Amino acid sequence: MLKTLLRGMRPLPALLILLGVMLTAALGVWQYQRAQMRLARQAQIEHAERAPVVALGAQTYGLADVSHRRVRVTGRFLRNRVVYLDNRPRNELPGFYVVMALQVSPEHVVLVNRGWLPRDLRDRTAIMPYATPAGDVTIEGIAAPDPSRAFELGHGGSAAGLSIRQNLDVADYARETSLPLQPFVVMQTNDTGDHLLRDWPAPANGADRNYGYMAQWFGISLVLALLGLRLAYRRGRRLAGGGDDFKRA
């Protein structure tokens, strides 16, 4: 059988098939490595969430210092600095995320994603009533890079001056409002009597998608290899049969 395969191989087609097998196998390995990176990142996030609570004071923090850590901060909500993030459905009901600035000190402000608010089905731009604590309030939550990003086309209603937006970038909002914002958002978890919903979904690591792509690439690599071997074997059989007929003649 090996002789038949070798006899049926032609240099150029064999080289092309070999390159195809190597390329698709390499892509499969790459997807596997990406899956491992995502799983490692997820493990880091879970480790950070189990770490001791960080009490945020009147000082500047870097995102790396508190990212995905449980935090506690005391301040006063700035009611005139609120953004409603649109297209955040919950149990198939449309609604907003309520993101409000919390004044910790004159030089330090942090954005807080206070929770989910249902949309008024009669008027898309109407905001349902909710309570905002007066005076100082203590917020507990998870520090995150952004208040929950959703797909947007173009600016998606994120232009300056609009309280209803699709997404919110912390650095852009700091420039827009001139607020001394910390470079992260606190995803609030404690109850402050505002009746907002805060059952935050766990972040998806995306490793399953990479494993799916990996299986596809490895499958294509295997199919190319089997196809190349089959073609070479059939050609080798034909050449061998032709040679025997020539000898008998």
C-alpha positions in Angstrom: 0.0 0.0 0.0 2.8 2.4 0.9 4.4 1.8 -2.5 1.1 2.5 -4.2 0.8 5.8 -2.3 4.3 6.9 -3.2 3.8 5.9 -6.8 0.6 7.9 -7.0 2.0 11.1 -5.5 2.8 14.0 -7.8 5.2 16.7 -6.3 3.1 19.8 -6.9 -0.4 18.5 -5.8 1.3 16.7 -2.8 3.0 20.0 -1.8 -0.2 22.0 -2.0 -2.2 19.4 0.0 0.6 19.3 2.6 0.6 23.1 2.9 -3.2 23.1 3.3 -3.0 20.4 6.0 -0.3 22.3 7.9 -2.1 25.7 7.6 -5.5 24.4 8.8 -3.8 22.4 11.6 -1.9 25.5 12.7 -5.2 27.5 12.8 -6.7 24.8 15.0 -3.7 25.1 17.4 -4.1 28.9 17.4 -7.8 28.6 18.3 -6.9 26.2 21.1 -4.3 28.6 22.5 -6.9 31.4 22.4 -9.3 29.3 24.3 -6.7 28.6 27.0 -5.9 32.3 27.2 -9.6 33.1 27.7 -9.9 30.5 30.4 -6.9 31.8 32.2 -8.3 35.3 32.0 -11.6 34.0 33.4 -9.7 32.4 36.3 -8.0 35.7 37.0 -11.3 37.5 37.1 -12.8 34.9 39.5 -9.7 35.1 41.7 -10.0 39.0 41.8 -13.7 38.8 42.7 -12.8 36.5 45.7 -10.2 38.9 46.9 -10.8 41.1 49.9 -13.0 44.2 49.4 -11.2 47.3 48.3 -12.4 50.4 50.2 -12.2 53.3 47.7 -11.2 56.6 49.2 -10.4 60.1 48.1 -7.5 59.1 45.8 -6.9 58.1 42.2 -6.9 54.4 41.3 -5.7 52.8 38.1 -7.9 50.3 36.4 -5.4 47.5 36.9 -5.5 48.2 40.7 -9.2 47.4 41.1 -10.4 45.7 37.9 -13.0 43.0 38.7 -12.3 43.5 42.4 -15.1 43.9 44.9 -15.1 47.5 46.1 -16.9 49.7 48.6 -17.2 53.5 48.2 -19.1 56.2 50.0 -20.3 59.4 48.3 -23.2 61.4 47.1 -25.0 60.8 43.8 -24.9 63.6 41.2 -28.5 63.4 40.0 -27.8 65.7 37.0 -25.0 63.4 35.8 -26.9 60.3 34.8 -26.9 58.2 31.6 -29.5 55.6 30.6 -27.9 52.8 28.5 -30.5 51.7 26.0 -31.2 48.2 24.6 -30.5 46.3 27.8 -33.3 43.7 27.8 -34.0 41.5 30.8 -36.2 38.4 30.5 -37.2 39.7 27.0 -38.4 43.0 28.5 -36.8 46.3 27.1 -35.0 48.5 29.6 -32.1 50.7 30.6 -29.0 50.5 32.8 -28.9 53.5 35.1 -25.4 54.9 35.3 -24.9 57.8 37.7 -21.9 59.7 38.9 -21.0 59.4 42.6 -19.1 62.3 44.2 -16.5 60.9 46.6 -14.6 64.1 47.1 -14.2 67.4 45.2 -11.4 65.8 43.1 -12.7 62.3 42.8 -15.9 60.9 41.1 -16.8 57.4 40.2 -19.5 56.1 37.8 -21.9 53.6 39.3 -24.1 51.3 37.2 -26.9 51.3 39.7 -29.0 48.6 38.0 -31.7 47.8 35.4 -34.8 49.9 34.9 -37.8 48.8 32.7 -38.7 51.0 29.7 -42.0 52.8 29.4 -43.6 50.8 26.5 -45.8 53.8 25.5 -42.9 56.2 25.2 -39.4 55.1 24.4 -37.8 58.3 25.7 -39.8 58.4 29.0 -37.9 57.3 32.1 -39.8 55.3 34.7 -39.5 56.7 38.3 -36.9 55.3 40.6 -35.4 56.4 43.9 -32.0 58.1 44.4 -30.7 58.2 47.9 -30.2 61.7 49.3 -26.9 62.6 51.0 -24.0 60.2 51.5 -24.6 56.6 50.5 -22.3 53.6 50.6 -22.1 51.5 47.4 -20.8 48.0 47.1 -20.1 46.3 43.8 -17.6 45.1 41.3 -15.1 47.4 39.5 -15.4 47.0 35.7 -13.7 48.6 32.7 -17.1 49.8 31.3 -20.7 49.8 32.4 -21.8 47.1 29.9 -21.1 47.4 26.2 -23.7 46.6 23.6 -23.5 46.6 19.8 -23.9 50.1 18.2 -23.9 51.3 14.7 -21.9 54.6 14.3 -22.4 56.6 17.5 -25.7 54.9 18.3 -27.1 57.8 20.2 -23.9 58.3 22.2 -23.5 62.0 21.2 -22.7 64.5 23.8 -25.7 65.9 25.7 -28.0 62.9 25.4 -29.0 61.1 28.6 -30.2 58.0 26.7 -27.3 56.3 24.9 -26.3 53.0 23.5 -22.8 52.8 25.2 -20.7 54.9 27.5 -16.9 55.3 27.4 -15.6 56.4 30.8 -12.7 58.5 29.3 -15.0 60.2 26.8 -17.6 61.0 29.4 -14.9 62.5 31.7 -13.8 64.8 28.9 -17.4 65.6 28.0 -18.5 66.5 31.6 -15.1 67.7 33.0 -15.7 65.3 35.9 -12.6 63.9 37.6 -13.7 60.3 37.0 -12.0 57.2 38.1 -11.1 55.0 35.1 -13.7 52.3 35.9 -17.3 51.8 36.7 -18.7 50.2 39.9 -21.4 47.6 39.1 -23.5 48.0 42.2 -24.6 44.9 44.1 -26.0 46.1 47.4 -29.6 47.3 47.9 -30.1 51.0 48.5 -33.9 51.0 48.4 -34.1 52.2 44.8 -36.0 49.1 43.4 -33.5 48.8 40.5 -32.6 45.2 39.5 -29.0 44.2 39.8 -28.7 40.5 38.9 -25.7 41.0 36.7 -25.0 38.3 34.2 -21.6 36.5 34.6 -19.2 37.5 31.9 -18.8 34.9 29.2 -15.2 33.9 28.6 -15.9 32.9 24.9 -13.7 29.7 25.1 -16.5 27.5 23.8 -16.5 29.5 20.5 -12.7 29.0 20.2 -13.1 25.3 20.8 -15.7 25.2 18.1 -13.4 26.9 15.6 -10.6 24.6 16.6 -12.7 21.5 15.9 -13.6 22.9 12.5 -10.0 23.7 11.5 -8.8 20.3 12.7 -11.7 18.6 10.8 -10.7 20.4 7.6 -7.1 19.4 8.1 -8.1 15.8 8.5 -10.3 15.9 5.4 -7.5 17.4 3.3 -5.1 14.7 4.5 -7.5 11.9 3.8 -8.4 13.3 0.4 -4.8 13.7 -0.6 -4.0 10.1 0.5 -7.1 8.8 -1.4 -6.2 10.6 -4.6 -2.6 9.4 -4.4 -3.6 5.8 -3.7 -6.1 5.7 -6.6 -3.6 7.2 -9.0 -1.0 4.7 -7.8 -3.4 1.8 -8.4 -4.0 3.1 -11.9 -0.3 3.4 -12.6 0.4 0.0 -11.2 -2.4 -1.6 -13.3 -1.2 0.1 -16.4 2.4 -1.1 -15.8 1.2 -4.7 -15.4 -0.8 -4.6 -18.6 2.2 -3.2 -20.4 4.4 -6.0 -19.1 1.8 -8.7 -20.1 1.6 -7.1 -23.6 
